Amino acid sequence: MSEHHLKTRFLTGIAVVIPLAVSAWVLLSLFSFVGGVLSPISGILSERGVESGTVVIIIQALSVVLIAILVLVIGTIAQQQVGENIIKTVDSYVTQIPGIGSVYQTTRQMSDLVLDPSEDGAQFREVKLVEFPADNAYTLAFLTSESPPESIGTAANRLMGDDAEAYQTVFLPMAPNPVMGGHLTHVPVSRIEDVDMTVEQAVQYILTTGIVNTDASAERV
């Protein structure tokens, strides 16, 4: 296995493991906390002669139910204006923590983009195909703006020697993390091709470095 393939697989593993690890850590911590809160109930049940094994099952079941209710309530609040303001405030503080902040920000960006790409409408509007990084080599790109600032378009046309060419602004993502690295590029419209793929499918394809076949997934649905 070449060094390039090894590095790609390692980075793909990181992109998959970090969100899962963070989610697992939060859920386990929450489960432990709720179990501690419910400990008085276990004492009451034990005093009434309930077997210890049954007590454990009851407490675990109650913990799962309470966590599910808590997550549902948080999700409901998060969809309201007050919830959005609270989330923004928490984000601003957590992202300033050295080390943890960068991991948290990456996880949030990836989760937001994968769960609801429409929220990033100003960033990723449509999926395109452009010739990059060499002739006859193509990469997926996300349309970020119908047209770049007029000054950029004018300067690009001077370099190309064509005053009539229209440009579009696209973001060329880097696998396996499309929100943390890439190239913001201004490409002539004539050299951009439409792709029959949603933003979510494209992100999934990039996150897995092409392992997930979005066409095959769509056929199975």
C-alpha positions as CSV (number, residue, x, y, z in Angstrom):
1,M,0.0,0.0,0.0
2,S,1.4,3.4,-1.0
3,E,2.0,6.2,1.4
4,H,-0.7,8.3,-0.3
5,H,-3.3,5.6,0.1
6,L,-2.3,5.0,3.7
7,K,-2.6,8.7,4.5
8,T,-5.9,9.0,2.8
9,R,-7.4,6.1,4.7
10,F,-6.0,7.4,8.0
11,L,-7.6,10.9,7.4
12,T,-10.8,9.2,6.4
13,G,-10.7,7.2,9.6
14,I,-10.2,10.4,11.6
15,A,-13.1,12.1,9.9
16,V,-15.4,9.2,10.8
17,V,-14.1,8.5,14.3
18,I,-14.0,12.0,15.7
19,P,-17.8,12.7,15.4
20,L,-18.6,9.2,16.6
21,A,-16.1,9.5,19.6
22,V,-17.5,12.8,20.6
23,S,-21.1,11.6,20.4
24,A,-20.3,8.4,22.3
25,W,-18.4,10.4,25.1
26,V,-21.3,12.8,25.5
27,L,-23.9,10.1,25.6
28,L,-21.9,8.0,28.1
29,S,-21.3,11.0,30.3
30,L,-25.0,11.9,30.2
31,F,-26.0,8.3,30.9
32,S,-23.7,8.3,33.9
33,F,-25.0,11.6,35.1
34,V,-28.7,10.6,34.8
35,G,-27.9,7.3,36.6
36,G,-26.5,9.3,39.5
37,V,-29.5,11.5,39.6
38,L,-31.8,8.4,39.8
39,S,-29.7,6.7,42.5
40,P,-32.2,7.6,45.2
41,I,-34.8,5.7,43.3
42,S,-32.6,2.6,43.3
43,G,-32.2,2.9,47.1
44,I,-36.0,3.1,47.5
45,L,-36.5,0.0,45.3
46,S,-33.8,-1.9,47.2
47,E,-35.5,-1.1,50.6
48,R,-38.7,-2.5,49.2
49,G,-37.2,-5.8,48.4
50,V,-36.6,-5.4,44.7
51,E,-33.7,-7.6,43.5
52,S,-30.5,-5.7,42.7
53,G,-30.5,-7.0,39.1
54,T,-34.0,-5.7,38.5
55,V,-33.1,-2.4,40.1
56,V,-30.2,-2.0,37.7
57,I,-32.5,-2.7,34.7
58,I,-35.1,-0.3,35.9
59,I,-32.6,2.5,36.4
60,Q,-31.0,1.9,33.0
61,A,-34.4,1.9,31.3
62,L,-35.4,5.2,33.1
63,S,-32.1,6.7,32.1
64,V,-32.6,5.9,28.4
65,V,-36.1,7.3,28.5
66,L,-35.0,10.5,30.3
67,I,-32.1,11.0,27.9
68,A,-34.4,10.5,24.9
69,I,-36.8,13.1,26.3
70,L,-34.0,15.5,27.1
71,V,-32.6,15.2,23.5
72,L,-36.1,15.7,22.1
73,V,-36.6,18.8,24.2
74,I,-33.2,20.3,23.3
75,G,-33.9,19.6,19.6
76,T,-37.3,21.4,19.9
77,I,-35.7,24.4,21.7
78,A,-32.8,24.5,19.2
79,Q,-35.3,25.1,16.4
80,Q,-36.6,28.2,18.1
81,Q,-35.0,31.6,18.0
82,V,-34.0,31.5,21.7
83,G,-32.4,28.1,21.1
84,E,-30.4,29.3,18.2
85,N,-29.1,32.2,20.2
86,I,-28.1,29.9,23.1
87,I,-26.3,27.6,20.6
88,K,-24.4,30.5,19.1
89,T,-23.3,31.6,22.5
90,V,-22.1,28.1,23.5
91,D,-20.3,27.8,20.2
92,S,-18.5,31.0,20.6
93,Y,-17.2,29.9,24.1
94,V,-16.3,26.3,23.2
95,T,-14.5,27.2,20.0
96,Q,-12.1,29.3,22.0
97,I,-10.9,26.4,24.1
98,P,-7.5,25.3,22.8
99,G,-7.5,21.9,21.2
100,I,-11.1,21.1,22.1
101,G,-12.4,24.1,20.2
102,S,-11.1,23.0,16.8
103,V,-12.4,19.5,17.2
104,Y,-15.8,20.8,18.3
105,Q,-16.0,23.3,15.4
106,T,-15.1,20.6,12.9
107,T,-17.7,18.2,14.3
108,R,-20.4,20.9,14.3
109,Q,-19.6,22.0,10.7
110,M,-19.6,18.4,9.4
111,S,-22.8,17.5,11.3
112,D,-24.6,20.7,10.1
113,L,-23.6,20.1,6.5
114,V,-24.4,16.4,6.4
115,L,-27.7,16.7,8.3
116,D,-29.0,19.8,6.6
117,P,-26.9,21.1,3.7
118,S,-29.6,23.7,2.9
119,E,-28.5,25.6,6.1
120,D,-25.3,26.3,4.3
121,G,-27.1,27.6,1.3
122,A,-24.8,30.6,0.9
123,Q,-21.8,28.3,0.9
124,F,-22.9,25.2,-1.0
125,R,-25.8,25.8,-3.4
126,E,-25.2,23.3,-6.2
127,V,-22.8,20.6,-7.2
128,K,-20.6,21.2,-10.2
129,L,-17.8,19.5,-12.1
130,V,-14.7,21.4,-13.0
131,E,-11.3,20.5,-14.6
132,F,-8.9,20.4,-11.8
133,P,-6.0,19.9,-10.8
134,A,-4.8,19.1,-14.4
135,D,-6.0,18.7,-17.9
136,N,-8.6,15.9,-18.3
137,A,-8.8,15.5,-14.5
138,Y,-12.0,16.6,-12.9
139,T,-13.2,17.3,-9.4
140,L,-16.5,18.0,-7.7
141,A,-17.1,21.6,-6.8
142,F,-19.8,23.5,-4.9
143,L,-21.3,26.6,-6.3
144,T,-21.1,29.4,-3.7
145,S,-22.1,32.4,-5.8
146,E,-23.6,33.0,-9.2
147,S,-20.9,35.5,-10.0
148,P,-17.8,36.8,-8.2
149,P,-17.2,40.5,-7.4
150,E,-17.1,42.6,-10.5
151,S,-13.5,43.5,-9.9
152,I,-12.4,39.8,-9.8
153,G,-14.4,39.1,-13.0
154,T,-12.8,42.1,-14.8
155,A,-9.3,41.1,-13.7
156,A,-9.8,37.5,-14.8
157,N,-11.1,38.6,-18.2
158,R,-8.0,40.8,-18.7
159,L,-5.8,37.7,-18.0
160,M,-7.8,35.6,-20.4
161,G,-8.0,38.3,-23.0
162,D,-11.8,37.9,-23.2
163,D,-14.0,40.7,-21.9
164,A,-17.3,38.8,-22.4
165,E,-16.6,35.6,-20.4
166,A,-18.8,35.2,-17.4
167,Y,-17.4,33.6,-14.2
168,Q,-18.9,31.7,-11.3
169,T,-17.4,31.2,-7.8
170,V,-17.0,27.6,-6.8
171,F,-15.4,25.9,-3.8
172,L,-13.2,22.9,-4.6
173,P,-13.3,20.7,-1.5
174,M,-10.5,18.5,-0.2
175,A,-11.3,14.9,0.9
176,P,-12.0,13.7,3.5
177,N,-13.2,16.9,5.2
178,P,-14.9,19.2,2.7
179,V,-15.6,22.0,5.2
180,M,-12.0,22.4,6.5
181,G,-10.0,22.6,3.4
182,G,-10.2,23.4,-0.3
183,H,-9.8,26.1,-2.9
184,L,-12.1,29.0,-3.5
185,T,-11.9,29.4,-7.3
186,H,-13.4,31.7,-10.0
187,V,-14.1,29.6,-13.1
188,P,-15.5,30.5,-16.5
189,V,-19.1,29.4,-16.9
190,S,-18.2,27.6,-20.1
191,R,-15.8,25.3,-18.1
192,I,-18.3,24.3,-15.4
193,E,-20.5,21.3,-15.9
194,D,-23.7,20.5,-13.9
195,V,-23.8,17.3,-11.9
196,D,-27.0,15.3,-11.2
197,M,-26.2,15.0,-7.5
198,T,-27.4,16.7,-4.3
199,V,-25.1,18.6,-2.0
200,E,-25.7,16.0,0.7
201,Q,-24.7,13.2,-1.7
202,A,-21.6,15.1,-2.8
203,V,-20.5,15.7,0.8
204,Q,-21.1,12.0,1.6
205,Y,-19.0,11.0,-1.4
206,I,-16.2,13.3,-0.4
207,L,-16.2,12.4,3.2
208,T,-15.7,8.7,2.3
209,T,-13.2,9.5,-0.4
210,G,-15.4,8.0,-3.1
211,I,-16.0,4.8,-1.2
212,V,-19.8,5.4,-1.0
213,N,-21.4,5.2,-4.4
214,T,-24.3,7.7,-4.2
215,D,-25.9,6.4,-7.4
216,A,-26.0,2.9,-6.0
217,S,-27.4,4.2,-2.7
218,A,-30.1,6.1,-4.5
219,E,-31.2,3.0,-6.4
220,R,-31.6,1.0,-3.2
221,V,-33.9,3.6,-1.6
